[in-house]
């Protein structure tokens, strides 16, 4: 009886470790009851082994972060970040706890800041799709779509409902005030080229969300070395080959091409990313479903940004 009991325990442990491995991989996360409709991203490796690790993109924060504290016990994945969840200048840190269980191939999860009432969120994690489209020369521009008419904000809506828009059009220029709402286009696109002309003041930044999922960084950082957070970067994922920024106050240009998961960025006439492979969602993401067309979004909740051109050329197979 003792031997059978011991064998039963071993078999159960093996089954548990086998099930733990199902957490491995990448997950696109839909946050169910969050005002900004944020989407998160999670990668788990080494589940069921002593080398369990994870990476996470999600608010608050926004970077691609290695998970400092992660475990799987009794079929539940748990990971923790210690951060200043209250925001502002107060530096006190709290524990933000993420939990999830596997249910029919998806993650059913929760998030809560310990000791902070009203912070609880529910979320669902789904496997990201394989996207076969490649920028192989077979995708050609169709009829261009002007997303900014130079007169008003027709065709745009606020990302956060019941919050002031904070954008206006003055002398043919779209501009925001610091801390404004983010904008989301009514039109949705799959593969496309985007032409944007923008201008920044000193010490400011913004971003363009491709399909509402992948942020191209807009940043006033003339003369600084390139990195995954610099102007021309796919934010926190792909660094540009060089920083092609102009000084503050000058008009600058982006030509961005997105085909499947391949992104090419020409910044002020210089190709700084050439068919870079997009791993997954970035911090600006608000549309989790990577398999369908998505909107263009404009970050307004950081510094002031001016835009005078936003034109999308949908790409079609020819």
LINTA-V460997 format. One record per pair of residues at least 12 apart in sequence whose ideal C-beta (glycine too) atoms are under 7 Angstrom apart, sorted by the first residue. I is the first residue (numbers start at 1). J is the second residue. Records with the same first field share a line. If there is no record, write none. Layout:
I: J + J
This chain:
17: 48
18: 48
19: 75
20: 47 + 48 + 72
21: 47 + 48
22: 102
23: 44 + 47 + 72 + 77 + 102
24: 44 + 45 + 47
25: 44 + 127
26: 43 + 128 + 280
27: 42 + 107 + 125 + 126 + 127
28: 41 + 125 + 126 + 128 + 280 + 281 + 288 + 290
29: 41 + 42 + 123 + 124 + 125 + 288
30: 123 + 124 + 288
31: 121 + 123
32: 122 + 123 + 124
33: 121 + 122
34: 121
35: 160
36: 159 + 160 + 286
37: 159 + 286
38: 59 + 285 + 286
39: 281 + 285 + 286 + 287 + 288
40: 57 + 58 + 123
41: 57 + 58 + 280 + 281
42: 54 + 56 + 125
43: 55
47: 72
52: 70 + 72
53: 70
54: 67 + 70 + 79
55: 67
57: 236 + 281 + 282 + 283
59: 283
60: 83 + 85
61: 83
62: 236 + 283
63: 236
64: 236 + 237
67: 79
68: 81
75: 101
76: 99 + 101
77: 99 + 100
78: 97 + 98 + 99
79: 98
80: 95 + 96 + 97
81: 96
82: 95
83: 96
85: 113 + 116
94: 113 + 114 + 115 + 116
95: 114
96: 111 + 113
97: 112 + 114
98: 111
100: 125
106: 124 + 125 + 126
107: 124 + 125
108: 124
109: 123 + 125
110: 122
111: 123
128: 280 + 290
129: 290 + 291
131: 260 + 261 + 290
132: 260
133: 191 + 259 + 260
134: 259 + 260 + 262
135: 257 + 259 + 262 + 264 + 275
138: 317 + 318
139: 191 + 259 + 315 + 316 + 317
140: 315 + 316 + 318
141: 193 + 313 + 315
142: 313 + 314 + 315 + 316
144: 311 + 312 + 313
145: 187 + 311 + 312 + 314
146: 311
147: 185 + 187 + 296 + 310 + 311 + 312
148: 174 + 307 + 309 + 310
150: 172
151: 169
152: 169
153: 167 + 169
155: 185 + 186 + 187
156: 183 + 184 + 185 + 186
157: 184 + 186
158: 181 + 183
159: 181 + 182 + 183 + 184 + 286 + 297
160: 181 + 182
163: 181
164: 181
165: 180 + 181
166: 179 + 180 + 181 + 300
167: 180 + 183 + 300
172: 308
173: 306 + 308
174: 307
175: 304 + 306
176: 300 + 304 + 305
177: 304
178: 303 + 304
179: 301
180: 300 + 301
181: 300 + 301
182: 297 + 298 + 299 + 300 + 301
183: 297 + 298 + 300
184: 212 + 295 + 297
185: 295 + 296
187: 295
188: 293 + 294 + 295
189: 211 + 293 + 312 + 314
190: 293
191: 258 + 259 + 260 + 315
192: 258 + 312 + 313 + 314 + 315
193: 255 + 256 + 257 + 313 + 315
194: 254 + 256 + 312
195: 255 + 309 + 311
196: 208 + 253 + 254 + 307 + 309 + 310
197: 251 + 253 + 307 + 308 + 309
198: 218 + 252 + 305 + 306 + 307
199: 249 + 250 + 251 + 252 + 306
200: 218 + 220 + 248 + 305
201: 220 + 248 + 249 + 304
202: 220 + 248
203: 220 + 303
204: 220 + 303 + 304 + 305
205: 218 + 219 + 220 + 302 + 303
206: 218 + 298 + 299 + 300 + 302 + 303 + 305
207: 235 + 284 + 299
208: 296 + 298
209: 284 + 296 + 297
210: 256 + 258
211: 287 + 293 + 294
212: 285 + 286 + 287 + 294 + 295 + 297
213: 281 + 285 + 287 + 290 + 294
214: 234 + 263 + 278 + 282
215: 235 + 282 + 283 + 284
216: 234 + 254 + 256 + 265
217: 229 + 230 + 231 + 232 + 233 + 235
218: 231 + 305
219: 231
220: 248
221: 243 + 245
222: 245 + 246 + 247 + 248
224: 243
225: 243
226: 239 + 240 + 241 + 242 + 243
227: 239
230: 243
231: 243 + 245
232: 244 + 265 + 267 + 272
234: 263 + 273 + 276 + 278 + 282
235: 282 + 283 + 284
236: 282 + 283
237: 278 + 279 + 282
238: 273 + 276
240: 265 + 267 + 272 + 273
241: 272
242: 270 + 272
244: 267 + 268 + 270 + 272
246: 268
252: 268
253: 268
254: 267
259: 315
261: 277 + 278
262: 275 + 276 + 277
263: 276 + 278
284: 297 + 299
296: 312
